[in-house]
């Protein structure tokens, strides 16, 4: 065999042996983080600033930002109902905010190498990691971040804000978010969202499942970035862990999340459920010698499988003493406010006067600020409420306005979605059904 043929065989064998390595390495070279939408937004923003003609402003945002946007921007717009008109309205309504946040959003590009390195570290800890792309956009002040299949969608105008951002024009929810947020956490925040792309899609139906889902993303992000989580809820949680732990124990099997998650607009210490979930995952990780297997278990939990979630909590050892779901639910129900009566008493009656225009709901204890009433089984056509008069001074009663027709039946449900006690516990749902004579 001539030398030329021998060399061809050597090259061919070398290529065949190296091929699996090349295939495996390929995804690692694919671009992961996209920030182009941020530059496009500010380019459009500057054009908006040169005219007061609203139609021209909308056209600038549409042509220079939306039409040229990444797939991530398009997905974020769909997920949060953003459009060019909304951005123009927000730009004109909150000039101080946009001026103050610009530098923070543009500085995100400096964090791309750290984010990319963190994703590589994540792959080492969790070899089964599926590829995902991270898109930094400027959103419409409705979300700091979410996921959509294999995309992390980041609203940089919220995610990069901090206590120095001018939020004087904004609502209480955003003021609270910014007050408790550090722009230096941008890498950890987005690794958190990246972890969500690896989890099963469902949030689960009870508090414990949702808490572990959010807290696990925080815990994995800490392992990946090698930086201690110093979010406000974690700092507060560490200082008050025992009292939070006992309070959470009673509530963890309920479907009420208002005291623990997504409550930035009505709590001085929001999102403490993130800390509890983080602490449970940390305990699970520390109790297992095989750390990679522990990480795999944490990430691959099925949040729709109640038994799996409860077993995970038990295996974590976070609660040393045993717990019983049914007993804890009974304890939680005792803490919930109830509807005790109506003035006048119409529920279940079949001879209600068509002239009745006001109904008062009476509660077992003083209530908080919100209220929530939904349609009954018979739908909109049988919904009698035409408006609300609000709470009485002692906040133990709530007045509704009615519009009734003779011979018709009506129903509605008083819910605990926003009707809550002053201690934050949701109202036990109550169905009202009656017939007009």
C-alpha positions in Angstrom: 0.0 0.0 0.0 1.5 3.3 -1.0 2.2 6.1 1.5 -0.5 8.3 0.1 -3.2 5.6 0.6 -1.9 4.9 4.1 -2.2 8.6 5.1 -5.7 8.8 3.7 -6.7 5.8 6.0 -5.0 7.5 9.0 -6.9 10.8 8.4 -10.2 8.9 7.9 -9.8 7.0 11.2 -8.8 10.2 13.0 -11.9 11.9 11.7 -14.2 9.0 12.7 -12.8 8.8 16.2 -13.1 12.6 16.7 -16.5 12.9 15.2 -18.5 12.3 18.4 -16.4 14.9 20.2 -17.1 17.4 17.4 -20.8 16.7 17.6 -20.9 17.0 21.3 -18.9 20.2 21.3 -21.0 21.9 18.6 -23.8 23.2 20.8 -21.2 24.8 23.1 -20.2 27.2 20.3 -23.7 28.3 19.5 -24.6 31.8 20.6 -26.6 31.7 23.8 -27.2 35.3 24.8 -28.8 38.0 22.5 -28.8 41.7 23.5 -29.4 43.3 20.1 -32.9 44.3 21.0 -31.7 46.7 23.7 -29.7 48.8 21.2 -32.6 48.7 18.8 -35.0 50.0 21.5 -32.9 53.0 22.4 -32.3 53.8 18.7 -36.1 53.9 18.3 -36.5 55.8 21.6 -34.2 58.5 20.4 -36.3 58.9 17.2 -39.5 59.0 19.3 -38.0 61.9 21.3 -37.7 64.2 18.2 -41.4 64.4 17.5 -44.7 64.9 19.5 -46.7 63.3 16.7 -48.0 60.0 18.3 -48.6 58.3 14.9 -44.9 59.0 14.0 -43.8 57.8 17.4 -45.6 54.5 16.9 -44.2 54.1 13.5 -40.6 54.6 14.8 -41.1 51.9 17.5 -42.7 49.6 15.0 -40.1 50.0 12.2 -36.9 50.4 14.3 -37.6 48.1 17.2 -40.5 45.6 16.6 -40.0 44.8 12.9 -36.2 44.3 13.4 -36.6 42.4 16.6 -35.3 39.0 17.5 -37.5 35.9 17.8 -37.2 36.5 21.6 -38.8 39.9 21.3 -41.6 38.5 19.2 -42.2 35.8 21.8 -42.1 38.3 24.7 -44.6 40.5 22.9 -47.0 37.6 22.4 -46.6 36.4 26.0 -47.2 39.8 27.6 -49.4 41.5 25.0 -46.8 44.2 24.1 -47.2 46.4 21.0 -45.8 49.6 19.6 -48.7 51.8 20.9 -48.0 50.5 24.4 -44.3 51.4 24.3 -45.1 54.9 23.0 -47.6 55.4 25.8 -45.1 54.2 28.5 -42.3 56.4 27.0 -44.5 59.5 27.2 -45.9 58.7 30.6 -42.7 57.9 32.5 -39.9 60.1 31.1 -37.9 60.1 34.4 -37.9 56.3 34.6 -36.7 55.8 31.0 -33.9 58.3 31.4 -32.7 56.7 34.6 -32.8 53.1 33.3 -31.0 53.5 30.0 -27.4 53.1 31.3 -28.3 50.0 33.3 -29.9 48.2 30.3 -26.9 49.0 28.0 -24.5 47.7 30.6 -26.0 44.2 30.3 -23.8 43.6 27.3 -20.8 43.7 29.7 -22.3 40.8 31.6 -22.7 38.5 28.5 -19.3 36.7 29.1 -20.2 36.0 32.7 -23.6 34.7 31.7 -22.2 32.5 28.9 -19.6 31.1 31.4 -22.4 30.4 33.9 -24.3 28.4 31.3 -21.2 26.4 30.6 -20.8 25.7 34.3 -24.5 24.6 34.4 -23.8 22.0 31.7 -20.9 20.6 33.8 -23.2 20.3 36.9 -26.1 19.0 34.8 -24.9 17.1 31.7 -28.5 16.5 30.6 -29.0 20.3 30.1 -31.0 21.1 27.0 -29.8 24.1 24.9 -31.7 27.3 25.3 -31.3 30.9 24.1 -31.5 34.0 26.3 -33.0 37.2 24.8 -32.5 40.5 26.5 -35.3 42.9 25.4 -36.8 46.1 26.6 -40.3 45.2 27.6 -43.4 47.1 28.6 -43.0 47.1 32.4 -45.1 44.0 32.9 -42.4 41.3 33.4 -38.7 41.1 34.4 -38.4 37.7 32.9 -40.2 34.6 31.8 -39.5 31.5 29.7 -41.1 30.1 26.5 -40.1 26.6 25.6 -36.3 26.9 24.9 -36.1 30.7 25.3 -35.4 32.9 28.3 -37.1 36.2 27.7 -35.8 39.1 29.8 -37.4 42.5 30.2 -34.2 44.5 30.8 -36.0 47.6 31.9 -37.1 45.7 35.0 -34.4 43.1 35.4 -31.6 45.7 35.4 -33.3 48.3 37.7 -32.3 48.8 41.3 -32.8 51.2 44.2 -31.1 54.0 42.3 -33.6 53.8 39.4 -36.1 56.7 39.4 -39.3 54.9 40.1 -41.2 58.0 41.3 -43.7 57.8 38.4 -44.4 54.1 38.7 -46.8 51.9 40.6 -46.1 50.4 44.1 -45.3 46.9 42.7 -42.4 48.2 40.6 -41.2 50.5 43.4 -41.0 47.5 45.6 -39.3 45.4 43.0 -36.6 48.0 42.4 -36.1 48.7 46.1 -35.3 45.0 46.7 -33.2 44.4 43.6 -29.5 44.8 42.8 -28.3 45.3 39.2 -25.2 43.2 40.2 -27.5 40.1 40.4 -28.3 40.2 36.7 -26.2 37.0 36.0 -27.9 35.0 38.8 -31.3 36.3 37.8 -30.9 35.0 34.3 -29.4 31.7 35.2 -32.5 31.3 37.4 -34.7 31.8 34.4 -32.4 29.4 32.4 -33.0 26.7 35.0 -36.7 27.1 34.4 -36.2 26.1 30.7 -35.0 22.7 32.0 -37.9 22.1 34.4 -41.2 20.5 33.6 -43.7 23.0 32.3 -46.4 23.0 35.1 -46.2 25.2 38.2 -48.1 22.6 40.2 -51.4 23.3 42.0 -50.3 23.9 45.6 -48.0 26.3 47.4 -45.3 23.8 48.2 -44.8 22.8 44.5 -44.6 26.4 43.3 -42.2 27.3 46.1 -39.8 24.5 45.4 -39.9 25.3 41.6 -38.9 28.9 42.2 -36.5 28.2 45.0 -34.7 25.4 43.1 -33.9 27.8 40.3 -32.3 30.2 42.8 -30.4 27.4 44.5 -29.0 26.0 41.2 -28.1 29.5 40.1 -26.0 29.9 43.2 -24.2 26.7 42.5 -23.6 27.7 38.9 -22.4 31.2 39.5 -20.4 30.4 42.7 -21.9 33.5 44.2 -24.0 33.6 47.4 -27.6 34.6 46.8 -28.1 38.0 48.5 -31.5 38.9 47.2 -33.6 40.8 49.7 -35.9 37.8 50.3 -33.0 35.5 51.0 -31.3 38.0 53.4 -34.6 38.5 55.3 -35.3 34.8 55.2 -32.0 33.8 56.8 -32.6 36.2 59.6 -36.2 35.0 60.3 -36.0 31.4 59.1 -37.5 29.6 62.1 -40.7 31.7 62.2 -41.1 31.6 58.4 -40.5 27.9 58.5 -43.4 27.3 61.0 -45.8 29.6 59.2 -45.0 28.0 55.8 -45.6 24.5 57.3 -49.2 25.3 58.0 -49.8 26.8 54.6 -47.7 24.6 52.3 -50.5 22.3 51.1 -53.0 25.1 50.3 -53.4 26.6 46.9 -53.0 30.1 48.4 -49.7 31.7 47.3 -50.4 35.3 48.3 -48.4 35.3 51.5 -45.3 33.8 49.8 -45.0 34.4 46.0 -45.5 37.1 43.4 -46.7 39.6 46.1 -44.4 42.5 45.5 -47.2 45.1 45.5 -48.8 44.2 48.9 -46.0 42.9 51.1 -43.1 44.7 52.8 -41.1 41.5 52.4 -42.2 39.9 49.1 -41.5 36.5 47.6 -40.3 34.8 50.8 -41.5 31.6 49.2 -38.4 31.8 47.0 -36.3 31.6 50.1 -38.2 28.7 51.6 -37.9 26.7 48.3 -34.2 27.6 48.1 -33.7 26.4 51.7 -35.5 23.1 51.1 -33.4 22.4 48.0 -30.2 23.3 49.9 -31.1 20.9 52.6 -31.8 18.1 50.0 -28.5 18.8 48.4 -26.6 18.7 51.6 -28.2 15.4 52.7 -27.0 13.6 49.5 -23.5 12.3 49.0 -23.9 12.1 45.2 -24.2 15.9 44.4 -24.7 15.5 40.6 -27.6 13.1 41.2 -29.1 15.5 43.8 -28.9 18.3 41.2 -30.5 16.1 38.6 -33.3 15.2 41.0 -33.9 18.9 41.9 -34.1 20.0 38.3 -36.3 17.1 37.0 -39.0 17.2 39.7 -42.5 16.8 38.4 -44.5 19.6 40.0 -47.8 18.0 39.0 -47.0 14.9 41.0 -48.0 15.7 44.6 -46.5 12.5 46.0 -43.1 13.2 44.4 -43.1 16.7 45.8 -44.0 15.6 49.3 -41.4 12.8 49.2 -38.8 15.3 48.1 -39.6 17.5 51.1 -39.3 14.6 53.5 -36.0 13.4 51.9 -34.6 16.9 52.3 -35.0 16.7 56.1 -35.9 20.4 56.2 -38.7 19.6 58.7 -37.2 17.2 61.3 -40.6 16.3 62.7 -43.2 14.4 60.7 -46.1 16.2 59.1 -49.6 15.2 58.0 -51.2 16.9 55.0 -54.8 16.6 56.2 -54.0 18.0 59.6 -52.1 20.9 58.2 -54.9 21.8 55.8 -57.4 21.8 58.7 -55.1 24.2 60.6 -54.9 26.4 57.6 -58.7 26.5 57.1 -59.1 27.7 60.7 -57.0 30.7 59.8 -59.1 31.6 56.8 -61.8 34.3 57.1 -65.4 33.2 56.2 -68.6 34.7 54.9 -70.9 34.5 57.9 -74.1 36.2 56.6 -75.8 38.5 54.1 -77.9 41.6 54.6 -80.6 41.0 53.5 -80.4 37.2 53.7 -81.0 36.1 50.1 -78.8 33.1 49.6 -80.8 30.0 48.7 -84.0 32.0 48.7 -86.6 31.9 45.8 -88.6 35.0 46.6 -86.1 37.8 46.4 -87.5 41.2 45.5 -86.6 42.6 42.1 -86.4 46.0 43.8 -83.4 45.0 45.8 -80.4 47.1 44.7 -77.8 46.5 47.5 -76.4 43.4 49.2 -74.0 43.4 52.1 -71.6 40.5 52.7 -70.6 40.1 56.3 -67.2 38.5 57.2 -65.9 36.7 60.3 -63.1 39.2 60.8 -61.8 42.5 59.4 -60.5 42.2 55.8 -57.7 43.6 53.8 -57.8 45.9 50.8 -58.8 43.8 47.8 -62.0 42.1 46.7 -62.7 39.3 44.2 -66.0 38.0 42.8 -66.4 35.6 39.9 -69.2 34.3 37.7 -71.2 31.3 39.0 -71.9 28.1 37.1 -74.7 29.7 35.1 -72.4 32.3 33.6 -72.6 36.0 32.7 -76.3 36.0 31.9 -77.1 35.1 35.6 -74.6 37.5 37.2 -76.5 40.1 39.3 -73.8 42.5 40.4 -73.7 45.9 38.7 -71.1 47.5 40.9 -69.5 47.8 44.3 -70.0 50.3 47.2 -67.0 48.9 49.1 -66.1 48.1 52.7 -67.7 49.4 55.8 -65.4 51.3 58.2 -64.8 48.3 60.4 -63.9 46.3 57.2 -66.0 43.4 58.3 -68.7 44.0 55.7 -68.6 44.7 51.9 -71.5 46.2 49.9 -72.5 45.2 46.4 -74.8 46.9 43.9 -77.4 44.7 42.3 -79.5 44.8 39.1 -82.3 42.2 39.2 -85.1 41.0 36.9 -88.4 39.3 38.0 -88.5 35.6 37.7 -84.8 35.2 37.0 -82.2 33.1 38.9 -78.8 34.5 39.8 -75.5 33.1 41.1 -71.9 34.2 41.8 -68.9 33.2 43.8 -67.1 35.3 46.5 -63.5 34.1 46.2 -60.3 34.3 48.2 -58.2 35.5 45.3 -58.3 39.1 46.6 -60.6 38.9 49.5 -58.1 38.3 52.3 -57.9 38.9 56.1 -55.7 41.6 57.4 -53.3 38.8 58.3 -53.1 37.8 54.6 -55.2 34.6 54.7 -57.5 34.1 51.7 -61.3 33.9 52.2 -62.9 30.5 52.0 -64.8 30.6 48.7 -68.6 31.0 49.0 -71.2 30.5 46.4 -74.4 32.6 46.3 -77.5 31.4 44.5 -81.0 32.9 44.6 -84.2 33.5 42.5 -86.2 36.7 42.1 -90.0 36.4 42.6 
